[in-house]
Amino acid sequence: MTSFFHIVVPRLEVAPIVTQSLLRLIVAAVLGGLIGLERELKHKPAGLRTNLFICFGSAMFTLLSEQLASNYGGDHTRIAAQIIPGIGFIGAGSILHARNNITGLTTAATLFVVAAVGMAAGGGLYYTAIFSTVVILICLYGLGRFEQRFKPFLTAYEVTGASADGIVGEVNRVLEREHRLMHSVQIARADSHVRLQFVVDGTPAQQHTILQELRRSTMFQSVSSLGPTEGE
């Protein structure tokens, strides 16, 4: 009877701890997955699995910090403190620098706050983690749509014509009206025509005007928009 008592009681004491830990990890996985799903739907490099793993891992490290310190002593914040430089290293890898363009800053920032959500969930701060996730989703979705309407972005175009000098001069004339310049200019010569590809920085309204003006010109044999070249 005594041995049975010693076996059962520790299990009853351990069960709430295990349940609480599992709940924290599940909350972290769900919240990280929600943020990752938004990133996945926008075809970003750090999508569903990346954000879910980072949030889940941050929660796990937070739990380990607390439980290891309780069992073996020491500062329970030491392991959790290393999450920040670790996520910073991952975020730095998501930032790309090409010529004068830097992309991936929003992705890096998202990974940083997702790790914070995981730490909050791992620490049992459920309301803080849920509220933070809602704010992050509002910023990514709501402000993202706002930026799409007003923020300048790079768009690639391709035009063809009889001569390189003629089509370059005509493109510059069209862009001059919007006070824009060509970037990343590439010219390819064929037997019957010349292809000119270039990138223009401008707001959605300016990009629409540029495309319409290019299509109205009689100097070009064809005009096409190749779409945005970057975006968060």
Order of alpha helices (4+ residues) and beta strands (2+ residues): alpha-alpha-alpha-alpha-beta-beta-alpha-alpha-alpha-beta-alpha-beta-beta-alpha-beta
